Amino acid sequence: MNNESVFDDVRSAIISYKRSISNSVRWVQKQIEDKTEKIIFKNAIYVMAGEKIPQDVISNVMSIVNHSHMVPDGKPLFGFANEDSTVKVSARLDKSLSGGPINLKEIVAKASQECGGEGGGHAGASGARIPKGTENMFIDIVEDELTNLNITDTINESTISSDDGETDNKEIIEN
């Protein structure tokens, strides 16, 4: 076995992986700057990536976005990336909410189960796989759970404004 060729393969895989993450973070940043419908601001922030972020890097990208101050602090962050017949969901809790009443493991597990999927993880970082087409249902369940925690006062209010000054919180998912 030629060890040098193995290292070349590893280097190539690492470069490709880094490029994928970098391109994905840039895509999220552009959606935020352009105030597109791909970023939904409610009690949580939802990144509706579809095919734009590969499912194998969505968790890394959500962690980077969460820690980079690209989105307002004080809100849970959820990313959605298409897989074959499912959608991979990655959730991250802002540091300012750590140790509080929000437990992403419980919220994601409940929402994914009610959508016909499965999920779990940790209080501050969690993930799920849900059937395609159930993203809005998942968001509605998460929003209900956050509202039921009576913490909406501690979650910063944020909205996206369109060019005409109107608030734009559409629940549009384009695949």
C-alpha positions in Angstrom: 0.0 0.0 0.0 1.3 3.4 -1.0 1.0 5.7 2.1 1.6 8.8 0.0 -1.5 8.1 -2.2 -3.6 7.6 0.9 -2.4 11.0 2.3 -3.2 12.6 -1.1 -6.7 11.2 -0.9 -7.1 12.5 2.6 -5.8 15.9 1.7 -8.2 16.0 -1.2 -11.2 15.0 0.9 -10.3 17.7 3.5 -10.0 20.4 0.9 -13.3 19.4 -0.6 -15.0 19.3 2.8 -13.6 22.7 3.8 -14.7 24.2 0.4 -18.3 22.8 0.9 -18.5 24.3 4.4 -17.1 27.7 3.2 -19.5 27.9 0.3 -22.4 26.9 2.5 -21.6 29.6 5.1 -21.3 32.2 2.3 -24.7 31.1 1.0 -26.3 31.6 4.4 -24.6 35.0 4.7 -25.9 36.1 1.3 -29.5 35.0 2.2 -29.3 37.1 5.3 -27.9 40.1 3.6 -30.5 39.8 0.7 -33.3 39.2 3.2 -34.6 36.3 1.3 -37.4 33.9 2.2 -34.8 31.2 2.8 -34.2 32.7 6.3 -37.3 32.8 8.5 -37.2 34.8 11.7 -39.7 33.9 14.4 -39.1 32.7 18.0 -36.3 30.8 16.4 -34.3 31.3 13.2 -34.8 28.8 10.4 -32.4 28.4 7.5 -34.3 26.7 4.6 -31.3 25.5 2.6 -32.9 22.7 0.6 -30.2 21.6 -1.9 -28.0 24.6 -1.3 -26.2 23.1 1.7 -25.2 19.5 1.5 -26.8 17.4 4.3 -23.4 16.1 5.4 -22.2 19.6 6.4 -25.5 21.3 7.6 -24.6 20.7 11.3 -21.1 22.2 10.9 -22.6 25.2 9.0 -25.2 25.8 11.7 -22.6 25.7 14.4 -20.5 28.2 12.5 -23.4 30.5 11.8 -24.5 30.2 15.5 -21.1 31.3 16.8 -20.4 33.9 14.1 -23.0 36.5 15.0 -24.4 36.3 11.4 -27.9 36.0 13.0 -29.2 37.8 16.0 -28.1 36.4 19.4 -30.8 35.1 21.7 -32.7 32.7 19.4 -32.4 29.0 18.7 -31.1 28.3 15.1 -32.5 25.5 12.9 -31.0 24.5 9.5 -32.9 22.3 7.0 -31.0 20.4 4.2 -32.5 18.0 1.7 -31.5 14.3 1.7 -32.9 11.7 -0.6 -36.5 11.4 0.7 -35.9 13.2 3.9 -34.8 16.6 5.3 -31.9 16.7 7.8 -32.5 19.3 10.5 -29.7 20.7 12.6 -30.5 22.8 15.7 -28.2 25.0 17.8 -28.8 27.0 20.9 -27.3 30.4 21.3 -24.8 30.7 24.2 -27.0 33.3 25.8 -29.8 30.7 26.2 -27.6 27.9 27.5 -28.7 26.5 30.9 -32.2 28.1 30.5 -35.5 26.4 29.9 -34.9 25.6 26.2 -33.9 22.0 25.7 -33.4 21.4 21.9 -33.2 17.6 22.4 -36.7 17.5 23.8 -38.1 20.1 21.3 -36.5 18.4 18.2 -37.4 14.9 19.4 -41.1 15.9 19.8 -41.3 17.9 16.5 -39.6 15.2 14.4 -41.7 12.4 15.9 -44.9 14.3 15.2 -43.7 14.8 11.6 -43.0 11.1 11.2 -39.3 11.4 11.6 -36.8 10.9 14.3 -34.5 13.2 16.2 -32.5 13.8 19.4 -29.2 15.1 20.6 -28.3 17.4 23.5 -30.0 20.4 25.2 -27.8 22.8 23.2 -27.3 21.0 19.9 -29.7 18.5 18.3 -30.7 17.1 15.0 -33.4 15.2 13.2 -34.5 13.6 9.9 -38.0 14.4 8.8 -40.0 13.5 5.7 -39.8 16.1 2.9 -42.8 18.3 2.9 -43.1 18.4 6.7 -40.8 21.4 7.3 -43.6 23.9 8.0 -45.2 21.4 10.3 -41.9 21.0 12.1 -41.5 24.8 12.4 -45.1 25.2 13.8 -44.4 22.6 16.4 -41.1 24.2 17.4 -42.8 27.6 17.6 -45.6 26.1 19.8 -43.1 24.5 22.1 -41.1 27.8 22.5 -44.3 29.7 23.1 -45.5 27.1 25.7 -42.2 27.6 27.6 -43.4 31.2 28.2 -39.9 32.5 27.3 -40.8 34.6 24.3 -39.9 37.7 26.3 -36.3 36.4 26.7 -36.1 35.5 23.1 -35.1 38.7 21.1 -37.8 39.8 18.7 -36.4 39.9 15.2 -38.0 40.2 11.8 -36.9 40.6 8.2 -38.1 43.7 6.5 -38.7 43.9 2.8 -37.6 46.9 0.7 -41.0 48.5 1.2 -40.6 48.4 5.0 -43.2 45.7 5.4 -42.5 42.8 7.7 -41.9 39.6 5.7 -42.2 36.3 7.7 -43.4 34.0 4.9 -43.3 30.3 5.4 -42.1 29.5 1.9 -40.0 26.5 1.3 -38.6 26.1 -2.2 -37.0 22.8 -3.1 
